[in-house]
Amino acid sequence: MSIHRSYNKDGFKQAVAFWSVRVLVILAVASVLLYVLGAAPGVPYHVRELFGSGPTPLKALLFALVVLFALGPPAVLGMQLIRLPVKLVWLFPVGMLVHGVVVFLGFRFATPIESVHAMVGMPIWGIGEELERLIRFVALFLPISLPIAGGTAMLYAATRSHAPRRWLWWLLFAAILLTAAYVIVVAFPATDNVTLLLRRQATPLSWITFCLWLLVLSFAASLAAQRLSGVFKGTAAASFAVLLFLPVTYAILFVALERNVGGPTSQLSALEFLLSDSRERYFFSSAELFGRYAMAYAVGLLLLVFAQYPVWLAYATRRFAEANPVANPAHAPAPRQGRTTTVGSSEGPIA
C-alpha cells in the first residue's frame, strides 16, 4: 500500500515522530549493548577483537549501525515477499543480492584486508581480486540473510496475511540461492573457516542445518519484535516461545557444527572455539558451554529484535493509519464507544 494512501499530511507527521523516536532508542540501546560486549570480561575474543584496541562510544555506535543494517533489510524483504503480487516475487532474490553487495562494500572499506581474507579466503579464481571477494562474500552472507528473511516471512505469512503457503516462495528462492552459495563457498574453493567449523568438512546437511538454526532464531526474534511493536498481543506466548527455542537452537547448532575441530584426534568442538573468551582457554563443561551459548543466544536474539523492530513498527503504524481518523479519515472504521486509539497502541485492528 502506498504511504500516501495510508496517511494524510498530519497523520504522516505524527507517525514519523512516533516511529523515529523509537528507532533512535533502539539504536542507542544496541550501541550500549555492543559497547558492553566489547569491554566485558568473558565475552568471546572473536567479538572483542572486532573493536580493535578496545571499544569506544563512537565505535559502538558505528558497529550498531552496521549490524542493524546487515540484519534489518532481510526482514523487510521477507515481509515484502509475502505482500508482493506473484508477478513481482522475483524482486526478492534481486533485493537479497543487492543487499549483500551493499553490506560487502561497507565491510570491505571498514575492515583491514587481512580480516576480509580471513573470512572469505584468498582470491584464486583469476577474475579480478575485488570481484572475487565480492562474489564470495555475498555467497557467505546469504546463509545469514536468507534465514532472517525466512523467519520474518514465516511469521508474517502465518499470523498477519493468513496465507502460509506464500512462504513457499521463500523456500524456493532459498533453495536456489543457498545451493549456489554452497558451491561458491565450500566447493570453489573450500573456505577454511567454514569447512573447519561445520560438521564433516561442511557437508550439504550441515550447511542446511546451520541455516535452519538461524531460521528458528530469526523466527523467535520476529515473535519478540512483533510483540514489542504492539502488533502481537500474546506476551506470555512470545516469552514462552523465546525460552523454548533456546534448547531447540542449541540442539540444532550442535548438529550443524564440527565436534572435532582440527581432526579426529582433536577434543575441541567448534562451539567451544566460537564461545571461548581466550586463546588459552577453549574447553568447557557441558553445563558451562550451554550457559555460554544461552548468553550468546540472548545477545543474538536482542540484536535481531532491534533490527526487526522498525519493520514490525512500520507495519503497526501503517495499520494504525488505516484505523485512525486523525491519521487518515478516509480509512477510519466506525468508532467504538468508550475506547480510543493512540499511535502505536496494540488496541484496535492491526492485523
Phi, psi and omega in degrees: 000136178296141179295332180287334175278335181278328186231142163272184187298311181292320180294324179296316179297320180296317181293320179297316179298316179297316186287315187293321179299317182291324177294319177296322177296316178300317179298318180295316181294319178297321179296317179296317179300315181291326176297315179297320179297323181287339185251337188284141174289152179091349178286139178310134185295337176299325179285313182299324183291343176295337181267006179067236182289345179154159182284147170229160178305321180293317178299317180297320179295313180296320178296320178297319178299317180296314182296314181295324178290324180291324186263337186282306182304324175302325177294319177300313182294323178296317178294318181293331177300322179287329184275336186293148168298152184304323183291349181248007183295340178297343178293337181297305179297326177297315179297321179296319180291318178297317178299318178298321178296315181296318178298320178299317181299318177294317180294319185295318186267357177252357187233140175303148183299332178297320179292325176297314180293326178297330181274312187253351182092169180282144177295132180222358188279337181076028180249010186107124189297315182293321178296319179294318177300318180299310183299316183287326177293314180299319178296323178286332181279333182301320177295350175264310185287323181295314176297326177298314177298321182293321179296317178293317180297321181297313181293317181295319181295323185278325190251335184252311182271346180055041178221069185299335180292340176298335179296340179298334175298317177299317181301319179295309182294323179296319179299318181291309185290321181288330174294314177297319179296321179297317179298316182291315186281317188263316186276319186226089349267182175282110179286116191305312185297335179276311184292332179284328187267330178276150187303133174053052177059041174062062173291160177305325180294317179292327176297313179293321181295321176298318178296324177296321178302313182289330176296315179294318178298318179293324178296318177297319178295323178296321176301313181293318181292323178296320178291318181297325181279352179090005179285322185248137186261348187277080180298314181297317181294318179295318180295319178297318180296318180298317178291320180297321183287348176298302177292329180296312181292327177298316179295318180296315181293326177299322178288324185284326189266155181290137179267344181227077180293126178101354178134169183299332182277349181285143177257004184269125177269158179296324180293321175297319179297316184289329185260003181289141179266001182205149176288348180261353183224108183243339190260137182225157171289164181300318181293318180293321179295318178295321178297319178292323176295321180300320177294317178296322178299316181296317180293313179299320178296317180298316180296321177293322177296316178301319182288325184272339182305313178299330180294310180289328178294318177299320177296316181296317181288331175294317178292326175300319182297325181289335186256352188251121183293338178287320182285320182200095183301332183294335183253012185284138175278174176297136183294150177255130183293131175082008181227144175233156180239131177245162181300128176085357179292145176278358178277152176092173184287118178230358183282000000 
